[in-house]
Amino acid sequence: MKIALVLLSAEEQSTFAAFIADNSLTDSQITCWRVPNNNASSEAMLAALEAEYRASPVDILLFPSTMKGDELATRLAWRLKGSAVCQALAYDVAQKTVTKAVYGNGLLAALEVQRFPLCLSLSRQLPQQDGTLSLQPEESPLETVSQPRELPAPQILTKSQHPLQTAKWVLATGQGAAGDAFQQLATALGVEQGFTRQRVMAGGCDEQRMIGISGQSIAPEVCLIAGASGASAFMAGVQQSRLIVAINHDPAAPVFAAADVGIVGDAEEVLTALVQCVGQA
């Protein structure tokens, strides 16, 4: 098994060493991927991590127990089509399960890993121990380069000031409707764009436009939902819409249960046809 330790600061190595020892991972081939520029943007770090993984694949990537570690683990796993668990307490090699606290830290859950690479950020509940790795791992300093399409610094708005709160039409997109085409379609339709949590975590969009329990709760006249499965936390944010139109290639997607109009098909094709209809009206 190959493990990469993603180091954002020098003091994190002791926590990684304790986790490796406690979970019988000492026989693994371990490398350190050090990010020397802690002030680099998440986009730059992700690009460097993805490039290093493509050059030297590993089975598990360990991230520090910080908000930045949670973000990088989640977003990198999505890019690499692997799995991510944030705030992990333990990893069972034989069972391929990750243990973490759930329900307000009231219970422990053992989550089965089905896809690798596995990106783990360590739990803040783990005791802070002094420790060093028994073997000196090979270090690979990562070169972070500013990305040409990095998002500008967000404009901080209160929820009441946000244009999603007064929009009559909203296009809400999930992971199945990512890409520049949907931004262009939203502009062509003259609608405000919002995103599911999964889409926001994947990067490349404004987190203030996240819709759902932990984001915006909207009440437009028409809400177009494209490429979103229809998770309950997301649907709670759009339930006040006067008309919900759901577009998804999966006819069994839960989003159709709450939609007034359901369209089974490719989201980009359907929205492109809608733009053409609006242009002819």
C-alpha positions as CSV (number, residue, x, y, z in Angstrom):
1,M,0.0,0.0,0.0
2,K,1.2,3.5,-0.9
3,I,0.4,6.5,1.3
4,A,1.0,10.1,0.7
5,L,1.1,12.6,3.6
6,V,0.0,16.1,2.4
7,L,1.9,18.5,4.6
8,L,0.8,22.1,4.8
9,S,3.0,22.8,7.8
10,A,5.9,21.0,9.5
11,E,4.1,20.3,12.8
12,E,1.5,18.1,11.1
13,Q,4.0,15.2,10.6
14,S,3.7,14.1,14.2
15,T,-0.1,13.7,14.0
16,F,0.3,11.7,10.8
17,A,3.0,9.5,12.4
18,A,0.7,8.7,15.3
19,F,-2.2,7.9,13.0
20,I,0.0,5.6,10.9
21,A,1.3,3.8,14.0
22,D,-2.2,3.4,15.6
23,N,-3.7,2.0,12.5
24,S,-0.9,-0.5,11.7
25,L,0.1,1.3,8.5
26,T,3.8,1.3,9.2
27,D,4.6,-1.3,6.6
28,S,3.2,1.0,3.9
29,Q,5.3,2.8,1.4
30,I,5.1,6.4,2.6
31,T,5.9,9.7,0.9
32,C,5.5,13.3,2.0
33,W,3.9,15.8,-0.5
34,R,4.9,19.1,1.0
35,V,3.2,22.3,0.0
36,P,5.8,25.0,0.6
37,N,3.5,27.9,-0.2
38,N,0.8,27.9,2.4
39,N,-0.6,31.1,1.0
40,A,-1.3,29.5,-2.4
41,S,-5.0,29.3,-3.4
42,S,-6.9,26.0,-3.1
43,E,-7.1,25.8,-6.9
44,A,-3.3,26.0,-7.2
45,M,-2.8,23.4,-4.4
46,L,-5.4,21.1,-6.1
47,A,-3.6,21.4,-9.4
48,A,-0.3,20.5,-7.8
49,L,-1.7,17.6,-5.9
50,E,-3.5,16.2,-9.0
51,A,-0.3,16.5,-11.0
52,E,1.8,14.7,-8.4
53,Y,-0.8,11.9,-8.1
54,R,-0.8,11.4,-11.9
55,A,3.0,11.1,-11.8
56,S,3.1,8.9,-8.7
57,P,-0.2,7.3,-7.9
58,V,-0.9,6.3,-4.2
59,D,-3.7,4.4,-2.5
60,I,-4.3,6.8,0.4
61,L,-3.7,10.5,0.9
62,L,-3.7,11.9,4.4
63,F,-4.6,15.5,4.9
64,P,-4.4,17.6,8.1
65,S,-7.3,18.1,10.5
66,T,-8.1,21.6,9.4
67,M,-10.8,23.2,7.3
68,K,-8.2,23.5,4.5
69,G,-7.5,19.8,4.9
70,D,-11.2,18.9,4.7
71,E,-11.6,21.0,1.5
72,L,-8.6,19.6,-0.3
73,A,-9.4,16.0,0.6
74,T,-13.0,16.4,-0.7
75,R,-12.2,18.2,-3.8
76,L,-9.2,16.1,-4.8
77,A,-11.2,12.9,-4.4
78,W,-13.8,14.3,-6.7
79,R,-11.2,15.1,-9.3
80,L,-9.5,11.7,-9.1
81,K,-12.8,9.8,-9.0
82,G,-11.9,8.3,-5.6
83,S,-13.4,8.5,-2.1
84,A,-13.1,11.1,0.6
85,V,-13.9,11.0,4.3
86,C,-13.3,14.1,6.4
87,Q,-12.4,14.0,10.1
88,A,-11.4,10.4,10.1
89,L,-10.6,8.7,13.4
90,A,-9.2,5.4,12.1
91,Y,-8.7,3.2,9.1
92,D,-9.0,-0.6,9.0
93,V,-6.8,-2.0,6.3
94,A,-8.3,-5.5,6.4
95,Q,-11.9,-4.3,6.3
96,K,-11.3,-1.2,4.1
97,T,-13.4,0.9,6.5
98,V,-13.0,4.4,7.8
99,T,-14.3,5.3,11.3
100,K,-15.6,8.7,12.1
101,A,-17.9,10.4,14.5
102,V,-21.4,11.2,13.4
103,Y,-24.7,12.6,14.8
104,G,-23.0,15.4,16.7
105,N,-20.2,13.1,17.8
106,G,-22.8,10.9,19.6
107,L,-22.1,7.8,17.5
108,L,-19.2,6.2,15.5
109,A,-19.8,5.1,11.9
110,A,-17.7,2.6,10.0
111,L,-17.8,3.6,6.3
112,E,-16.8,1.1,3.7
113,V,-14.4,2.4,1.0
114,Q,-15.4,1.3,-2.5
115,R,-13.2,3.5,-4.6
116,F,-9.6,4.5,-4.4
117,P,-7.6,6.7,-4.1
118,L,-8.9,7.4,-0.6
119,C,-8.5,11.0,0.6
120,L,-8.7,11.3,4.4
121,S,-8.5,14.4,6.5
122,L,-7.7,13.5,10.1
123,S,-10.1,14.2,13.0
124,R,-9.6,17.1,15.3
125,Q,-10.6,14.7,18.1
126,L,-7.4,12.7,17.7
127,P,-5.1,13.2,20.6
128,Q,-2.2,15.5,19.9
129,Q,0.8,13.2,20.2
130,D,4.5,13.6,19.7
131,G,5.7,11.2,17.2
132,T,8.0,10.7,14.2
133,L,7.8,8.2,11.4
134,S,10.1,5.2,11.9
135,L,11.3,5.5,8.4
136,Q,12.2,8.8,6.8
137,P,9.8,9.1,3.9
138,E,10.8,10.5,0.6
139,E,9.7,14.1,0.3
140,S,8.2,15.7,-2.8
141,P,7.9,19.5,-2.6
142,L,4.9,20.5,-4.7
143,E,5.2,23.5,-7.0
144,T,2.0,25.6,-6.8
145,V,1.3,27.8,-9.8
146,S,-1.5,30.3,-10.0
147,Q,-4.3,29.0,-12.2
148,P,-5.5,31.0,-15.1
149,R,-9.2,30.4,-14.2
150,E,-9.0,31.0,-10.5
151,L,-12.0,32.7,-9.0
152,P,-11.6,36.2,-7.9
153,A,-12.0,37.0,-4.2
154,P,-15.8,36.7,-3.5
155,Q,-17.9,39.7,-2.7
156,I,-19.3,39.1,0.8
157,L,-23.0,39.7,0.9
158,T,-25.6,39.0,3.5
159,K,-28.3,36.5,2.4
160,S,-30.9,39.2,2.3
161,Q,-28.8,41.2,-0.1
162,H,-28.0,38.3,-2.4
163,P,-29.6,38.4,-5.9
164,L,-30.9,34.8,-5.5
165,Q,-33.3,36.1,-2.9
166,T,-35.1,38.4,-5.4
167,A,-34.6,36.4,-8.6
168,K,-37.8,35.3,-10.5
169,W,-36.0,32.6,-12.4
170,V,-33.1,30.5,-11.0
171,L,-31.0,27.8,-12.6
172,A,-29.7,25.4,-9.9
173,T,-27.1,23.0,-11.1
174,G,-25.4,19.9,-9.6
175,Q,-22.4,17.8,-10.4
176,G,-24.1,16.5,-13.5
177,A,-24.3,20.0,-15.0
178,A,-20.9,21.4,-14.4
179,G,-18.9,23.4,-17.0
180,D,-18.8,26.7,-18.8
181,A,-21.8,25.8,-21.0
182,F,-24.2,26.1,-18.0
183,Q,-22.9,29.5,-17.1
184,Q,-23.5,30.6,-20.7
185,L,-27.0,29.1,-20.7
186,A,-27.9,30.9,-17.5
187,T,-26.7,34.2,-19.0
188,A,-28.7,33.5,-22.2
189,L,-31.8,32.8,-20.2
190,G,-31.3,35.8,-18.0
191,V,-31.6,33.8,-14.8
192,E,-29.6,33.7,-11.6
193,Q,-27.5,30.6,-11.1
194,G,-27.3,28.6,-7.9
195,F,-25.5,25.3,-7.0
196,T,-25.8,22.2,-4.9
197,R,-23.3,21.6,-2.1
198,Q,-21.6,18.9,-4.1
199,R,-21.1,21.3,-7.0
200,V,-19.7,23.9,-4.8
201,M,-17.3,21.5,-3.1
202,A,-16.1,20.4,-6.6
203,G,-14.8,24.0,-7.1
204,G,-15.1,26.6,-9.8
205,C,-18.2,28.3,-8.6
206,D,-19.2,30.9,-6.0
207,E,-19.9,29.3,-2.6
208,Q,-22.3,32.1,-1.7
209,R,-24.6,30.7,-4.4
210,M,-25.0,27.3,-2.7
211,I,-28.6,26.4,-2.3
212,G,-30.0,24.2,0.6
213,I,-30.2,24.0,4.3
214,S,-26.6,25.3,4.8
215,G,-26.9,27.8,2.0
216,Q,-29.6,30.0,0.3
217,S,-33.3,29.3,0.7
218,I,-35.0,30.7,-2.4
219,A,-38.5,31.3,-3.6
220,P,-38.4,32.2,-7.3
221,E,-41.3,31.9,-9.7
222,V,-39.5,29.2,-11.7
223,C,-36.6,27.1,-10.4
224,L,-34.8,25.0,-13.1
225,I,-32.8,22.1,-11.5
226,A,-30.3,20.5,-13.8
227,G,-28.0,17.6,-13.1
228,A,-28.9,17.4,-9.4
229,S,-30.1,14.1,-7.8
230,G,-32.4,15.9,-5.4
231,A,-30.9,15.4,-2.0
232,S,-33.2,16.4,0.8
233,A,-30.9,19.1,2.2
234,F,-30.8,20.7,-1.3
235,M,-34.5,20.4,-2.0
236,A,-35.3,22.2,1.3
237,G,-33.7,25.2,-0.2
238,V,-36.0,25.3,-3.3
239,Q,-39.2,24.1,-1.8
240,Q,-40.8,27.6,-1.7
241,S,-40.4,27.9,-5.5
242,R,-43.7,28.5,-7.3
243,L,-42.7,26.1,-10.2
244,I,-39.9,23.5,-10.1
245,V,-38.7,22.0,-13.4
246,A,-36.2,19.1,-13.0
247,I,-33.9,17.9,-15.7
248,N,-31.9,14.7,-15.2
249,H,-30.8,11.8,-17.3
250,D,-31.8,9.3,-14.6
251,P,-35.6,8.7,-14.6
252,A,-35.4,7.4,-11.1
253,A,-33.6,10.5,-9.7
254,P,-35.3,11.6,-6.4
255,V,-35.5,15.2,-7.7
256,F,-38.5,14.2,-9.8
257,A,-40.6,13.4,-6.8
258,A,-40.6,17.1,-5.8
259,A,-40.8,18.6,-9.3
260,D,-43.9,20.1,-10.9
261,V,-42.4,19.3,-14.3
262,G,-39.8,16.5,-15.0
263,I,-37.7,16.2,-18.1
264,V,-35.6,13.1,-18.6
265,G,-32.6,13.9,-20.8
266,D,-29.2,15.6,-21.2
267,A,-29.4,18.8,-19.2
268,E,-27.2,20.8,-21.7
269,E,-29.3,19.7,-24.6
270,V,-32.6,20.6,-22.9
271,L,-31.4,24.0,-21.7
272,T,-30.0,24.8,-25.1
273,A,-33.4,24.0,-26.7
274,L,-35.0,26.2,-24.0
275,V,-32.7,29.1,-24.9
276,Q,-33.7,28.7,-28.6
277,C,-37.4,28.8,-27.6
278,V,-36.9,31.9,-25.5
279,G,-35.1,33.6,-28.4
280,Q,-37.9,32.9,-30.8
281,A,-40.6,34.1,-28.4
